């Protein structure tokens, strides 16, 4: 029986290393795609909530303006005299307050800024996904970029 030559041993080692790095690359690709899906869901939730609060603010403002405007132009819609005016003023104030709360919540919770950050993260993750699919960047560059994304957007990508 002959002993394997150095070149045969070397080729076996290279094949083993190639399989190991391929497994690492597949794992990195799965992590990038999982974060991409998570970032999409995060951005979608932020957009939905922000849109709801903005629409609520616009509707409440419109109703408040309509109630107070119609009442000012033609007198109380419901009731007569002072009780009718009071009811119109209370209704206008309630809708005005609801406008302030919904717009204020949207601003204080920072939905606009958070959505912008989520979209930036999403764009970078999409770029990485395309780079993985096309092989346009080395795995080392992809790994470094992915690490940078995780550090830059901890609230989105985590």
N, C-alpha and C positions, 0 to 999 in steps of 0.2 A: 504494500500500500504506500502510495506516495503522499508526502505532506503537501498541503496547499501552498502554492507560491504566494509571495508577498502581494502580487497584483490581484490575485483572487480574494485574498483576505481584505485588501484595501477596497475592492469593489463592493464586497459584502458590507463593510463598515459604511461606505458612502450610501448604499441603498438604505441601510438602517437609519442613518442620519437624515436622509431625504424623507423617509416615511415619518420620522419624528417631527421634522419641520413642517411637513404637509399637515400633520395633525394639529400642530400649533397654529398654522395659518387658517385651517378650517375652524378652529375654536375662536380665533380672533374675528373671523368673518361672521360667525354666529353671534358673538357678543355685539358687534357693530350693528347687525340687523335687529337684534333684540332691543338695543338702545334706540335705534331708529323707530321701531314700532312704539316704544314707550314715549319717545319724544313727540310722535304724531298724536298719540292719545292725549298727552299733556297739553299740547298746543290746541287741540280740538276742544278740550274742556275749558281752557281759558277763553278761547274765542266765543264759545257758547255763552259762558257766564257774562262776559263783557257785553256781548250783543244784547242779552236779555236785560241787563241793567240799563243800557243805553236806550233801548226801545221803551222800557218802562218809564224812564225819565222823560222821553219825548211825548209819550202818550199822556202821562200825568200832567205835564206842562200844558199840553194842548187842551185837555179837559178843564184844567184850572182857568186857563185863558178864556175858553168858551163860556164857562159858567159865569165868570165875573164880567166878561164883555157883554153877553146877552142881558144879564141882570142890569148892568149900567145903562144899556141902550133902551131897554123896554120895561124895566122894573122886575120884580121878583118873578121867577118862573113858577115856583111852588109857593102857595100861600100869598097873603097880601099884607101890606103894611110892614111894620117893624119885624114881626116874626118871619115874614118871607125874605126880607133883606138879611136878617140874621142867618137864616138857613143857607142862603146863597153865599154869604161871606164865609160861613163855616165850611161849606163844601169846597169853595175856592181855596181856603186855607189848608184843608186836608190834602187836596191834590197838589198844592204847592209844596207842602211838607214832604209828601211822597216823592216829588220830583227831586227835592234837595237830598233826601236820604239815598235814593237810587244813584244819582250822579255822584254824590259824596262817597258812597261805598265803592263805586267803580274807581274813583280817583284814589281814595285812601288805601284800597287793597292793591293798587298798582297794576290793574289788569293790562293796561296798555303797555307798560314797560315789561311786565312779565311775559306777555304775548310776543313782544319784539325779541326778547331774549330767547324764548322757546323757538321762534322761527329761525333765528341765527343758528342755534344749535342744530335744528332740523336740517338746515341747508348744509352745514358742515358734515353732518352724518350722511346725508344723501351723496355728497361729493365722495366721501370715503367708500360708500357702497358701490358707486360707479367705478371708482379706482380699483376696488377688489374685483368687480366683474370684468373690467377691461384689462387689468394688469398694467395700468398706466403708471403706477407708482410701486416702489419696492415695499416689501412687507415691513421693513424697518421704518420707512417713512409713514406707512399706514399706522403702525403701532404707536409711533411718536405723536402723530396727529390725533389718534384716538385718546391717548393719555392727556393731551392738551385740552381736548374737548371735555373730558371728565373733570379736569381741574377748573376750566373756565366756566362751565355751566353745571355746578354741583346740584342745583335745585331741579334742573331739567333732566339731565342725563343720569342722575343717580337712581 
